[in-house]
Amino acid sequence: MANISFLLVLVIVPFVLIGMSSAQLTSNFYNSTCPNVLSIIKTTVNSAIAKESRMGASLLRLHFHDCFVNGCDASVLLDDTSSFTGEKTANPNSGSLRGFDVIDTIKTQVESSCAGIVSCADILAVAARDSVVKLGGPSWTVLLGRRDSTTASLNTANSDIPAPTLNLSSLISSFSNKGFNAREMVALSGSHTIGQARCTTFRDRLYNETDINASFATSVKSKCPQSGSDNDISPLDTTSPTTFDNIYYKNLRIQKGLLHSDQQLSSGGSTDSIVNTYSSNSATFFTDFANAMVKMGNLSPLTGTNGQIRKNCRKTN
């Protein structure tokens, strides 16, 4: 399964690069300048997930929230300062983005091995892939050579990261704005086969929507009352929340999507058939997810002399 995904990624990469950016990211970017970087990242990611399985989903989400805001440039990692406002306090990020300490650990180790060479943006991309693999999902070749931004955009983070309240047409539009078709959107949504969501993001669905399995709703309400407990969490995939598989799609078919935006993918609309395909064929899902991740990782990267290689991922040099 992973080999199939790997081969298809290799086939699709040239077209992705042409279509998404003029920048040429490459799989062997650090081969001579920092040959240990991939093993350093993998070891640290695996260790972090061994300590807390949820961390895999958190690292995957960091990469997604980075790339959807002005491209994959590690802008999401920048801390606020007295003269600078980053993206961490944006509505989709505040109180929910996690894993910054893991990225810090990786960066420290990489800097010890090859100072000033590897970007935080590339670390995010590799950590996302390694997280998926560690939790049982597909692998793909991560293209490298991104550089780090010196700016961030709170406004763009608030506007461009898809909200859990979006309906299907808005989801399709949101991903289309980044160059993804509906099938790629559904595939990337499959990242919700791992991870947790806060009560505040799905309370309205629990208490006000009808396209939800009754016993499922009852069980989740115990963790998310009608008021309070905003930050209490529930798994996006209650069946196998720490395994990267296709159960997320099986759950959607029986109205067990936790978020409104999740259930919209299987609600009598144009994406139902894609959900059905992924729910019955995990190999197809894995292949499509891997290809979509390569494409996402190539959203407007800074390359060449643009940006910088941050010494500390939380602040500019």
N, C-alpha and C positions, 0 to 999 in steps of 0.2 A: 504493500500500500504506500509506504513512505517512498519507495523507489519510483513508483509511478508518478507520485507528486513531484519528486525531484526532477525526473526527466521532463515532465510537462513544464515545470518552472524554467528549465534551461531553454526549452523551445520558445516560451512566450516572452522571455526577457528582452530580446532585441526590439520587439514590437512595443513593449511597455516603455522602454527607454525613449524610443522615437516619439511615441504618442504623448507621454507625460512630461518630458523635460528634455532639453538639449544637453543636459549634463550627463556625462558618462560615468556612472558608478560602476565599480568592478568588484568581482568576488575576491580578487587577490590583492586588494589595495594595500594591505599591511604586511604582505608576505615577507618583504625584506626589511621593513622599518620597525615592525612590532610583531614578530612571528608567534608570540605566545598569547596574543590578545584574545583569540577565540576560546582558548582553554581556560584563561583567567575568568572570562565572563561566565562560561558554562559552569565552572566549579562553584563560583559564588552564587549564581542563580539556583543551582541544584541544592546547595546548602541552605539557602534562604527558604526554599519551598519545603525542604525536609523539616525545617523548624515550624513552618506555618504554610500549609498547602494553599491557603487563600492568596498567598503572595504571588503565585503565578499569574492569576487573573489581574492582580493589581499592576504588575509589570507590563502585561499586555495592554492594559488600559492606558498606562502612561504613554506608550508609543502611539496609540490611536489618538489620544487627546493632544499629543504633540503635533502629529502630522496634519490633523484637520484644522490647525490654526497656523496659517501662513507657511505650511510645509514642515517637513521633518527636520527641524533645526534646533531641537532641545530648548526652545523658548519656554516650555512648560516647567522646566526645572529652575528657572531664575527666581530667587527670593525677592520680595519687595524690599526696598530701601527707602530712606527719607526722600530721595529724589527720583525714585523709579517704582512704578507699579507693574508687577508681572501678571501672570495668568492664574496664579494659585487661588486667588479669591473670587474668580469667576464662578457663576452659579453652578456650572457642571462640575467644577473642581473642588470648591470650598467644602472642607469637612469630609471629602470622600476620596480624593486622590491619595494614593499610598505608594510606598516603595522607594521614596526618595533616599532613605538611608541605605538601601541595597545598592542603588546607583552610586551613592557616595563611596561605599566600600569598594565597588568595582573600580571606580575612577582612581581611588587611592592606590590600589594594587597595580593598575595599568600604568599610572604615572611612575611608580617605582621601577617598573620594567622598562618603560620607554617614554620618558617625559616629553610632553608637548606634541605627541604624535596622533593619538586617538581621540576623536571627538566624542562628546557626550551624546550627540545625536546618533552616532553609530552604535554606541553602547546600548542605547535604548532599543534600537532596531534588533540587535543580536539578542538582547535579554528577552525581548518579546518572543522571538523564535524559540529560544532555549526553554522558556517557560511552557510553551505549548507542547514541545517535545517531552519535557519532563512529566507532564500530566497526561501523556498518552496520545497526543495529537500528531499531526504530520510535521515533517521537516521541510525546509526549503533553503535555497541558497540565498543568504542575505548579501545584497550588493552594498559595497562600502565606499567611503570617500566623502561622506557628508561633513560639513563644517558647522560650527555652532553660531547661533545668532547672537547679536549684542543688544537685541531689542525683544520686546514681547508685546502682545496686544490683548488687554483685558476685554475690550469691546468685541474683538473677533472671536475670542474664546466663548463669550456669551452668545454670539450670533451663529457661529458655524458648527459647533458641536451639537449633534442631533439630540433633542430632548426626549425623555421617556414618555412624554405626553403626545408626541407627534402621531398623526394618522398616516395611513399608507402613502397617500399622494405627497404629503410633506416629507416623508422619509425618502421616497424616490427622488424628489426634487433636491433634498439636502445632499444626498450622495451623488446625484448627477452633477451638482455644482462642483464637485471634486473630481469629476471624470469617471464615475462608476455607474454601470448600468444596474438595472433592478436585480439581476441574478447575483452580481457581485455584492450588492447591498445585503441581500439575504444571506449570502455566504459569510460576510463579515459579521453579521448579526449573530452568527453561530458562536462567536466568542462568548456569548452569554451561556454557553454550556458549562462554563466555570464562573466562579465569583459570586458575589453577594450584592444586594441592593438595599438601600435604606428605606425604611417605612415611608418616609415623606415622598418617595418617588413612585410608590404604588398604592398608597392609601385610597386615593380616589377610585382607582380601578376596583379595589376590594369591595368598597361599600356602594359604589354607584353604577357599576357596569354589569351587564347581564350575560355577556359572552364569556363567562368564567365558570369553571367546574365548581359546583357547590361545596363538595367536601374539601377541595383544594382551598377555596376561599376561607372556609371555616378554620382550617388548620393554620393558615397564615394570619388570620385575624388575631389569633392568640399572641402573636408577636408584634402586631401592629393595630392597636386600638384606634378608635375614631379620633381621639385627641391624645397628644403626648407621644412619647417614645419615638420621636421623629428619626433618631439615629439608630434605632434598633434595626438589625439586618436580617434578611432572609435570603436563602440561595436562589439564584435565577433559574437554576435547574435543580429541583428538589430531589430528583432521583439519584443523580450522580454528580454532586456539585463540585467535586475536585478531580473529576476525570474529563478530559477533553474527548467528547464523543458526539454522536448525533442524537442523543436523547432529548436535547433541547427542542428539536423539530418534532419528535414524537409527542412531546408534551403540548406543543402548539396545536397539534391536530385534535387533541382532546381538551382544548380550552384551559390548559394549565400554564399559559404564559403569565409571568409575574408582572411585567410592565405592560402598559397599554400599547407601547410601540412594538413590543414583542408579539402580542396577540394579533396586531394589525397585519402581520405577515401571513396569517392564516385565518382570514375572516371573510371568505367569500370573494376576495379580490384577485387581482392579476398575478399575485405572487404565490397563491395557494399551490399551484403545480410545482413550483420550485421547492417549497417546504415539503411537499409529498415526496419529491425525488430524494431530497437529502435525508428524510426520515426513513426511507427504505434502502438507501445506498450510502453507507458511510464513506466508502472509497471515493465516490463522486464529490461528496461534501469536502473531504480532506483535500482533494485535488483542487477544487475551486477555491477553497479557503487559502491554501498555500499560494496560488496564483494571485489572488486578490491582495494578499499581504505583501507580496513583492511589488505589486502595483502601488499600494498605499505607501510603502517605504520609499518610493521614488517621487512622492509629491513635492515638487519645488525645492529640492535640496540646495543648500549653499555649497558651492564647490570652488576649486581653484583658489583665488585670492579673496573670495567673498567670505564674510564672517571670520571666525577665529577658532582655534582649538583651546577651549577653556581649560584652565588648570584646575579650577573648582567648578563643578557643574552648576552650583547655585549662584554664581556671580560671574560677571564678565572680567576679563583680565585687566 
